[in-house]
Amino acid sequence: MKICIVGAGAIGGLFAGWLGSRISAGEITLSALARGETLAALKRDGLQLESAGETTRVAMQASADAAELGPQDLVIVAVKGPALKAVAPAVRQLLHADTTVLVAMNGVPWWFFDGLGGELDGLHLQSVDAGDAVRAQIPLQHVVGCVVHAGSMAPSPAKVRHMVGNGLIIGEPRGGISPRVERLATLLNRAGFNTTASDRIQRDIWFKLWGNMTMNPVSALTGATADRVLDDPLVREYCRAVMQEAKEIGARIGLPIDQTPEQRHEITRTLGAFKTSMLQDLEAGRPLEIDALVGAVREIGQHLKMSTPHIDSLLGLVRLMAQVKGLA
């Protein structure tokens, strides 16, 4: 089985590290599409993964040229949202007729409304895929959605440190649990993930987004860890108001959430004083994942003709901050 990682950063590197070290080389051929310092480090030293107090080195083919890697059986796309349009043509070159593309990214994906049903069924979200540029390169029949419940970081190129969690939820955009999802779940479980097959992956994406869409941008705006965001009563109330608007949107599109914002905040508190991925990106000078986390939610609200003043203000503030810092 030929497997290519597109985006060998914190999450893509975790996939590569566990697949490469726990599935025998006789079963899989692992490669990475990379560039710059990451590509140079992968070619020189391979991928280095720190997990459970041990460091594992995984050798793999790495190239900036998708044609050199050739068609793959499984492509794991783990880039940040701002990079997706640029890598989509390369992903297209990695496909054969039966390739599975596992989209392990935060936020609302471009295919979110394909097969979802309801009043917005089939909607093309321009906030995450302007002009359908990604959709044109990665046909829907190849896509399997993925929600990652694991934390890792990349302290330097081709070096990944697993922090917490090993959960994955995967599913078909059009719903149901297909044989390919079952096979993929088995493979990922063997690699050390705790993988659940979902019959409606959009529900799982929306639920994770519901917490991320406030903690990420608010932490980036303030420079605060998650515990400090929730410790400030005014900021916590603002987050609650944003989440309530998103909850109402979810109910309209058939993705209701049973929790209250306050209940979700208590879960977030158990994670301690952590830096969100957007705050880490800000500190590293990387582009921020604003559209997939906030912009898409606002766009959905606009299509539903729903008022979202708190989501609007959050989007405006974090977008302006990113523009001023050159990270938009």
C-alpha positions, 0 to 999 in steps of 0.5 A: 500500500502506497501512502503519501503524507501531504503536510509533514508538520505536527499532525501529518508527522504524527501520522507518518511517525506512527504508520512508519514505525508500527506498520511493517515496511512489507505492508506499506511504502511511506512517502511525504510531499514536502518543501523547504527546510522540512524536505531537506530534513526528511531527506537528511535525517528522516522524520523524528517522532517523540512519543511516550518518552521515546524518539523514533526515526522513520525513513521515507521518500520525500520530494517536492514533486508529486510526479516523482512520488507517483500515484498513491493508494492513500493520501493524508492531507494535513496542511493548514487551511491557507496552504490547501489551494497551493497543494491541491494540484499536487494532490491531484497528481498523486491520485489513481482511480481508487485513491483515498484522500484522508483530509485531516484538517481543522475547521469546515472543509470545502466538501462540507455540504456535499450530501449533507441534506437540508436547505443548504445541501450541495452549497459550495463554500467560497470562504474555504474554496474560492472559485472551487479551486480545490474541488476541481483538483480533488474529486469528492469520490476520493475524499474521506473526512477526518477529525483529529483528537490528538495534540502534537507540535513540530519544534523544528522541521521533520521533528514532531512531539506527540503531546496528548491523545490518539483519537481519530473520527473518519467518515464518508462525506455523503454519510454511511460507513463504507468498506473503505472507511472500515479498512482505513480505520483498521489500518489506523488502529494498528498504527496506534490511533483510536479510530472511530468510523462515523456515519455522519462525519459533518456532525463530528467536524461541527462539534470539534469546530464549536470549541475551536472557533473561539479558543483559537482566534481569541488566544491568538488575539490576546496571546493567552493560554486557554485557561486564561481565556476562560478565567476572564469572565468578560472574555468567557461570556464573549466566547459563549455568545459566539458559540451560541450563534454557531449552535443555532446555525448547527441546528438549522443545518441538521447538526444539533449540539446537545451541550451548552457552551458552559459545559464545553468550557469545563471540558476545555479547562481539563486540558490545562494551560495550553497554547492553541494551534492558532496561537502557535502559528502566530508565534511562529509567523505562519499564516492563520487558519481563519476562514475554515474556523470562523469565516466559513461559519459566518458564510453559512449564517449569511446563506441562512439569513441569520444574524451573527454579530458576535461571530462577525466581530470575532472574524473582523478582529482576528482577520485584521490582526492577521493582515497587520502582522502579514499572516493573512 
